[in-house]
Amino acid sequence: MKPRIGYARVRRKAAELLEGQNSPPVSLDLVADLLGAEIREVELDDDASGILFRGNGRKVIAVNRSHHPLRKRFTIAHELGHLALHKGAEVHVDQVFRINLRDARSATAEDVEEIEANAFAANLLIPPQWIRLDLAGYTLDLENEARIDALAERYQVSKQAMIVRLTSLFSPK
């Protein structure tokens, strides 16, 4: 039996963490503060986007310094999703702490926690209620590059992320 993905829980948690923010782009620093997390840019191998450390009373999101700023925003939002939704795996070094690692496998549909963290990132960066307001009065045209580019810039996400989000929100189910 396939594990269930908690999309409703993901949407609720993202919306809860957006309280006090009313328009794009989302301040990821404010969300991190709400969750008691620090965000740090660090040197990582290119195939690692980010890492969430939890231990010794600290929560640190480490994001790959060499990645594009828009990719860093998605990675941070993804790690915030893990922090808000998942316990994390224990890692033993000299001390016990919990870790979530965002790498190339994170985008695949193999792991429920990764799927949920990606869904959380999408709901956090492009909240459905905000994008619906921005599109009120427009016919959605995914081939209107100028409109997609303007929305991507407004939300500080990649054009690809905006297209995926619009498709998931507005495609017939």
Backbone as JSON, one array per atom type, in Angstrom:
{
  "sequence": "MKPRIGYARVRRKAAELLEGQNSPPVSLDLVADLLGAEIREVELDDDASGILFRGNGRKVIAVNRSHHPLRKRFTIAHELGHLALHKGAEVHVDQVFRINLRDARSATAEDVEEIEANAFAANLLIPPQWIRLDLAGYTLDLENEARIDALAERYQVSKQAMIVRLTSLFSPK",
  "N": [[0.85, -1.19, 0.0], [0.57, 2.15, -0.88], [2.07, 4.94, 0.75], [0.19, 7.66, 2.14], [0.02, 11.0, 1.01], [0.01, 13.98, 2.74], [-1.53, 16.36, 1.65], [-3.5, 18.3, 2.36], [-2.81, 18.89, 5.01], [-0.27, 19.93, 4.55], [-0.88, 22.24, 3.03], [-2.38, 23.67, 4.95], [-0.44, 24.1, 6.98], [1.51, 25.66, 5.64], [-0.05, 27.93, 5.04], [-0.64, 28.79, 7.63], [1.9, 29.6, 8.52], [2.27, 31.78, 6.95], [0.83, 33.82, 7.98], [0.38, 37.23, 8.61], [1.93, 38.01, 6.52], [1.15, 39.42, 3.44], [1.45, 39.73, 0.73], [3.32, 38.88, -2.24], [6.93, 39.1, -2.64], [7.3, 36.19, -0.57], [8.66, 36.46, 2.66], [11.18, 34.55, 3.56], [12.88, 34.61, 5.68], [11.26, 35.6, 7.77], [9.48, 33.45, 8.08], [11.29, 31.44, 8.81], [12.13, 32.54, 11.24], [9.72, 32.31, 12.7], [9.69, 29.58, 13.02], [11.9, 29.21, 14.52], [14.4, 28.94, 13.32], [17.68, 29.21, 11.83], [19.13, 30.58, 8.87], [21.69, 29.7, 6.74], [24.23, 30.32, 4.33], [26.32, 28.08, 2.74], [29.27, 26.25, 1.69], [28.66, 23.57, -0.39], [28.63, 20.34, -1.97], [27.88, 20.37, -5.46], [25.63, 18.83, -6.12], [24.12, 18.83, -3.85], [21.6, 20.67, -2.48], [20.62, 21.76, -0.09], [20.62, 21.52, 3.53], [19.02, 20.49, 6.49], [19.63, 20.94, 9.79], [19.01, 19.73, 13.03], [19.45, 20.01, 16.35], [20.94, 20.01, 19.63], [19.4, 22.08, 20.62], [19.22, 23.84, 18.5], [18.23, 24.94, 15.22], [19.13, 24.75, 11.99], [19.22, 25.83, 8.7], [21.06, 25.0, 6.05], [22.15, 26.25, 3.05], [23.14, 25.81, -0.32], [25.65, 27.86, -1.24], [26.6, 28.41, -3.82], [24.53, 28.13, -5.59], [21.89, 29.37, -7.77], [20.06, 32.33, -6.86], [17.2, 32.04, -6.93], [16.88, 29.29, -6.9], [17.97, 28.81, -4.4], [16.0, 30.01, -2.8], [13.83, 28.24, -3.21], [14.96, 25.91, -2.15], [15.36, 26.66, 0.55], [12.67, 27.07, 1.3], [11.74, 24.46, 0.94], [13.26, 23.09, 2.91], [12.27, 24.4, 5.16], [9.75, 23.32, 5.06], [10.3, 20.62, 5.72], [11.13, 21.09, 8.35], [8.79, 22.11, 9.53], [7.02, 20.0, 9.18], [8.13, 17.38, 9.44], [9.92, 14.88, 11.31], [12.61, 14.14, 10.83], [15.75, 12.41, 10.19], [17.76, 10.63, 12.49], [21.15, 11.32, 13.08], [24.28, 10.18, 14.0], [27.09, 11.6, 15.24], [29.41, 13.01, 17.01], [27.52, 13.74, 18.66], [23.95, 13.46, 19.05], [21.84, 14.4, 16.47], [19.3, 15.67, 14.27], [18.65, 15.36, 10.76], [17.8, 16.62, 7.54], [18.31, 16.22, 4.17], [18.56, 17.96, 1.18], [18.8, 16.87, -2.01], [19.64, 15.63, -5.29], [17.77, 13.56, -5.49], [15.58, 14.55, -4.19], [13.67, 15.8, -5.74], [12.33, 13.8, -6.99], [9.54, 11.52, -7.15], [9.61, 9.64, -5.04], [9.72, 9.53, -2.24], [7.66, 10.13, 0.45], [7.98, 12.19, 2.37], [9.69, 13.93, 0.99], [8.09, 14.64, -1.18], [6.04, 15.93, 0.19], [7.51, 18.05, 1.34], [8.29, 19.44, -0.96], [5.74, 20.17, -1.92], [4.95, 21.79, 0.19], [6.84, 23.87, -0.09], [6.01, 24.94, -2.56], [3.42, 25.83, -1.86], [4.1, 27.69, 0.06], [5.79, 29.57, -1.23], [4.27, 30.36, -3.44], [1.45, 31.07, -2.66], [-1.85, 29.77, -2.93], [-4.11, 31.49, -2.62], [-3.04, 34.03, -3.06], [-1.99, 33.95, -5.69], [-4.31, 33.47, -7.09], [-5.67, 35.89, -6.71], [-3.88, 37.58, -8.08], [-4.3, 36.7, -10.64], [-6.91, 37.26, -11.15], [-9.4, 38.25, -13.34], [-7.89, 37.71, -15.57], [-7.29, 35.54, -18.33], [-5.91, 32.43, -18.01], [-2.97, 31.79, -19.58], [-0.54, 29.82, -20.43], [1.33, 30.13, -22.35], [1.84, 32.76, -22.56], [4.47, 34.36, -22.27], [5.44, 36.81, -21.24], [3.62, 37.42, -19.19], [3.92, 35.18, -17.49], [6.64, 35.45, -16.86], [6.51, 37.91, -15.48], [4.94, 37.22, -13.26], [6.58, 35.24, -12.1], [8.79, 36.81, -11.43], [7.59, 38.57, -9.6], [6.9, 36.82, -7.49], [9.35, 35.86, -6.88], [10.4, 33.4, -7.87], [11.47, 30.7, -10.01], [10.8, 30.71, -13.56], [10.03, 28.21, -14.46], [9.15, 27.02, -12.03], [6.93, 28.63, -11.56], [5.29, 28.01, -13.75], [4.81, 25.26, -13.28], [3.44, 25.47, -10.84], [1.16, 27.01, -11.54], [0.01, 25.27, -13.37], [-0.56, 23.09, -11.69], [-2.43, 24.23, -9.98], [-4.52, 25.19, -11.61], [-5.22, 23.39, -13.6], [-7.63, 21.16, -14.97], [-8.91, 18.77, -12.78]],
  "CA": [[0.0, 0.0, 0.0], [1.33, 3.38, -1.04], [1.81, 5.89, 1.83], [-0.61, 8.83, 1.75], [0.64, 12.31, 1.1], [-0.9, 14.86, 3.47], [-1.58, 17.66, 0.98], [-4.31, 19.25, 3.13], [-1.98, 19.29, 6.15], [0.81, 20.76, 3.99], [-1.47, 23.54, 2.7], [-2.72, 24.36, 6.2], [0.77, 24.54, 7.69], [2.09, 26.77, 4.89], [-0.92, 29.1, 5.24], [-0.45, 29.22, 9.02], [3.19, 30.27, 8.63], [2.23, 33.02, 6.15], [0.05, 34.86, 8.66], [1.15, 38.46, 8.78], [2.44, 38.37, 5.2], [-0.05, 39.58, 2.63], [1.72, 39.82, -0.71], [4.64, 38.36, -2.61], [7.47, 37.77, -2.37], [7.29, 35.71, 0.81], [9.9, 36.6, 3.41], [11.56, 33.26, 4.15], [13.48, 34.92, 6.99], [10.17, 35.68, 8.75], [8.99, 32.08, 8.31], [12.35, 30.77, 9.58], [12.04, 33.07, 12.61], [8.56, 31.69, 13.35], [10.04, 28.18, 13.33], [13.1, 29.2, 15.35], [15.51, 28.42, 12.51], [18.66, 30.1, 11.21], [19.45, 30.24, 7.49], [23.1, 29.95, 6.45], [24.75, 29.91, 3.04], [27.56, 27.34, 2.98], [29.82, 25.49, 0.56], [28.21, 22.19, -0.46], [28.8, 19.76, -3.29], [26.88, 20.94, -6.35], [24.41, 18.04, -6.15], [23.4, 19.05, -2.6], [21.03, 22.02, -2.45], [20.5, 22.25, 1.27], [20.58, 20.57, 4.64], [18.39, 20.97, 7.7], [20.19, 20.35, 11.01], [18.28, 19.98, 14.27], [20.11, 19.38, 17.49], [21.51, 20.9, 20.64], [18.53, 23.24, 20.76], [19.33, 24.73, 17.33], [17.7, 24.51, 13.93], [19.89, 25.49, 11.0], [19.06, 25.47, 7.3], [22.26, 25.32, 5.28], [21.81, 26.27, 1.63], [24.34, 25.85, -1.16], [26.01, 29.24, -1.59], [26.9, 28.58, -5.24], [23.33, 27.99, -6.42], [21.16, 30.56, -8.18], [19.21, 32.83, -5.77], [15.85, 31.47, -6.97], [16.99, 27.89, -6.44], [18.17, 28.87, -2.95], [14.7, 30.28, -2.18], [13.05, 27.0, -3.19], [15.61, 25.0, -1.2], [15.04, 27.12, 1.91], [11.25, 26.77, 1.53], [11.67, 22.99, 1.06], [13.78, 22.72, 4.23], [11.29, 24.88, 6.14], [8.7, 22.3, 5.05], [10.75, 19.5, 6.56], [11.13, 21.53, 9.74], [7.42, 22.27, 10.0], [6.19, 18.81, 8.98], [8.77, 16.07, 9.6], [10.84, 14.69, 12.43], [14.0, 14.05, 10.37], [16.48, 11.18, 10.51], [18.85, 10.83, 13.44], [22.51, 11.08, 12.62], [25.17, 10.17, 15.15], [28.49, 11.95, 15.01], [29.79, 13.01, 18.42], [26.28, 14.0, 19.37], [22.78, 13.09, 18.26], [21.05, 15.48, 15.89], [18.45, 15.22, 13.16], [19.04, 16.0, 9.51], [17.12, 16.39, 6.26], [19.23, 16.65, 3.11], [17.95, 18.15, -0.13], [19.74, 16.55, -3.06], [19.03, 15.35, -6.59], [16.62, 12.67, -5.33], [14.48, 15.25, -3.53], [12.64, 16.19, -6.71], [11.64, 12.62, -7.5], [8.31, 11.18, -6.41], [9.87, 8.37, -4.37], [9.68, 9.63, -0.8], [6.51, 10.94, 0.86], [8.45, 13.41, 3.03], [10.22, 14.83, -0.03], [6.93, 15.14, -1.92], [5.37, 16.9, 1.06], [8.36, 19.25, 1.48], [8.16, 20.18, -2.22], [4.4, 20.76, -1.94], [5.0, 22.89, 1.16], [7.6, 24.97, -0.71], [5.15, 25.56, -3.57], [2.35, 26.55, -1.16], [4.68, 28.81, 0.79], [6.33, 30.57, -2.15], [3.2, 30.8, -4.34], [0.21, 30.69, -1.99], [-2.96, 29.74, -3.88], [-4.99, 32.66, -2.51], [-2.35, 35.19, -3.63], [-1.89, 33.83, -7.15], [-5.67, 33.63, -7.63], [-5.91, 37.34, -6.75], [-3.06, 38.15, -9.15], [-4.81, 36.28, -11.93], [-8.31, 37.65, -11.28], [-9.65, 39.05, -14.52], [-7.05, 37.26, -16.67], [-7.4, 34.16, -18.79], [-4.61, 31.8, -17.83], [-2.33, 31.39, -20.83], [0.82, 29.4, -20.09], [2.23, 30.52, -23.43], [2.06, 34.19, -22.45], [5.75, 34.41, -21.56], [5.59, 38.06, -20.49], [2.81, 37.3, -17.96], [4.58, 34.18, -16.64], [7.87, 36.08, -16.36], [6.15, 38.93, -14.49], [4.51, 36.51, -12.04], [7.77, 34.6, -11.52], [9.58, 37.87, -10.8], [6.82, 39.06, -8.43], [6.97, 35.82, -6.42], [10.77, 35.49, -6.76], [10.57, 31.98, -8.17], [11.85, 30.5, -11.41], [9.71, 30.62, -14.53], [9.59, 26.81, -14.44], [8.36, 26.81, -10.81], [5.64, 29.31, -11.72], [4.48, 27.21, -14.69], [4.38, 24.04, -12.57], [2.44, 25.86, -9.83], [-0.08, 27.39, -12.23], [-0.56, 24.04, -13.93], [-1.14, 22.27, -10.62], [-3.59, 24.9, -9.37], [-5.6, 25.56, -12.51], [-5.55, 22.33, -14.56], [-8.79, 20.35, -14.56], [-8.5, 17.6, -11.99]],
  "C": [[0.89, 1.25, 0.0], [1.03, 4.34, 0.13], [1.06, 7.12, 1.3], [0.17, 10.12, 1.95], [-0.39, 13.26, 1.71], [-0.98, 16.25, 2.87], [-2.38, 18.7, 1.76], [-3.51, 19.77, 4.32], [-0.86, 20.23, 5.7], [0.28, 22.16, 3.69], [-1.79, 24.34, 3.95], [-1.5, 24.91, 6.91], [1.43, 25.7, 6.96], [1.27, 28.03, 5.11], [-0.75, 29.67, 6.65], [0.84, 30.03, 9.17], [3.26, 31.56, 7.81], [1.45, 34.13, 6.84], [0.93, 36.06, 8.93], [1.81, 38.91, 7.49], [1.24, 38.38, 4.25], [0.19, 39.65, 1.14], [3.12, 39.31, -1.0], [5.67, 39.47, -2.73], [7.43, 37.45, -0.87], [8.66, 35.97, 1.43], [10.2, 35.26, 4.09], [12.24, 33.46, 5.49], [12.4, 34.99, 8.07], [9.64, 34.29, 9.09], [10.02, 31.31, 9.14], [12.32, 31.24, 11.04], [10.87, 32.44, 13.37], [8.86, 30.26, 13.79], [11.3, 28.07, 14.17], [14.34, 28.71, 14.63], [16.42, 29.55, 12.02], [18.87, 29.63, 9.78], [20.9, 30.64, 7.24], [23.44, 29.51, 5.04], [26.12, 29.28, 3.28], [28.03, 26.68, 1.68], [29.32, 24.05, 0.67], [28.57, 21.66, -1.84], [27.65, 20.24, -4.17], [25.58, 20.15, -6.36], [23.62, 18.12, -4.85], [22.92, 20.5, -2.57], [20.99, 22.59, -1.06], [20.44, 21.13, 2.28], [19.87, 21.24, 5.8], [19.0, 20.2, 8.87], [19.28, 20.72, 12.18], [18.99, 19.26, 15.39], [20.71, 20.42, 18.4], [20.71, 22.18, 20.77], [18.57, 24.21, 19.59], [18.7, 24.08, 16.11], [18.4, 25.39, 12.9], [19.59, 24.93, 9.61], [20.32, 25.95, 6.59], [21.89, 25.19, 3.81], [23.08, 26.47, 0.82], [24.58, 27.26, -1.68], [26.17, 29.45, -3.09], [25.67, 28.47, -6.14], [22.69, 29.34, -6.71], [20.24, 31.02, -7.04], [17.79, 32.25, -5.77], [15.84, 30.01, -6.54], [17.18, 27.86, -4.93], [16.84, 29.13, -2.24], [13.85, 29.01, -2.12], [13.63, 26.02, -2.18], [15.28, 25.38, 0.24], [13.58, 26.79, 2.23], [11.04, 25.27, 1.72], [12.13, 22.56, 2.46], [12.87, 23.23, 5.35], [10.11, 23.9, 6.21], [9.07, 21.1, 5.88], [10.68, 19.89, 8.03], [9.72, 21.59, 10.31], [6.64, 20.96, 10.03], [6.81, 17.49, 9.43], [9.78, 16.04, 10.74], [12.31, 14.68, 11.99], [14.65, 12.76, 10.83], [17.59, 11.5, 11.51], [20.18, 10.49, 12.79], [23.4, 11.15, 13.86], [26.58, 10.54, 14.7], [29.09, 11.89, 16.4], [28.56, 13.22, 19.28], [25.13, 13.55, 18.47], [22.13, 14.36, 17.75], [20.26, 14.91, 14.74], [18.79, 16.02, 11.92], [18.04, 15.66, 8.41], [18.04, 16.97, 5.21], [18.45, 16.79, 1.82], [19.02, 17.9, -1.17], [18.97, 16.2, -4.33], [17.8, 14.45, -6.47], [15.41, 13.35, -4.75], [13.36, 15.6, -4.48], [11.88, 15.0, -7.27], [10.44, 12.28, -6.62], [8.47, 9.86, -5.67], [9.59, 8.4, -2.88], [8.57, 10.59, -0.38], [6.97, 12.24, 1.51], [9.01, 14.42, 2.02], [9.08, 15.44, -0.86], [6.22, 16.21, -1.09], [6.19, 18.18, 1.21], [8.32, 20.08, 0.2], [6.8, 20.86, -2.33], [4.33, 21.94, -0.96], [5.71, 24.1, 0.56], [6.74, 25.69, -1.74], [4.04, 26.38, -2.92], [2.86, 27.76, -0.4], [5.11, 29.93, -0.16], [5.26, 31.17, -3.08], [1.86, 30.37, -3.72], [-0.98, 30.77, -2.95], [-3.85, 30.99, -3.82], [-4.35, 33.9, -3.13], [-2.34, 35.12, -5.16], [-3.28, 33.95, -7.79], [-6.05, 35.1, -7.72], [-5.14, 37.99, -7.9], [-3.59, 37.81, -10.53], [-6.27, 36.65, -12.15], [-8.46, 38.57, -12.49], [-8.8, 38.67, -15.73], [-7.46, 35.85, -17.08], [-6.02, 33.56, -18.67], [-4.1, 31.29, -19.17], [-0.87, 31.09, -20.52], [1.82, 29.73, -21.19], [2.46, 32.03, -23.48], [3.31, 34.4, -21.6], [5.92, 35.67, -20.73], [4.82, 37.98, -19.17], [3.45, 36.31, -16.99], [5.84, 34.77, -16.04], [7.56, 37.11, -15.27], [5.72, 38.29, -13.17], [5.71, 35.87, -11.34], [8.63, 35.65, -10.8], [8.89, 38.38, -9.53], [6.96, 38.13, -7.24], [8.4, 35.39, -6.11], [10.96, 33.97, -6.81], [11.0, 31.87, -9.63], [10.6, 30.45, -12.28], [9.13, 29.19, -14.52], [8.73, 26.52, -13.21], [6.99, 27.45, -10.95], [4.74, 28.51, -12.66], [3.95, 25.95, -14.01], [3.27, 24.37, -11.58], [1.11, 26.22, -10.49], [-0.78, 26.17, -12.81], [-1.24, 23.21, -12.84], [-2.39, 22.91, -10.01], [-4.78, 25.02, -10.32], [-5.93, 24.51, -13.57], [-6.78, 21.58, -14.06], [-8.3, 19.09, -13.86], [-9.12, 16.33, -12.53]]
}
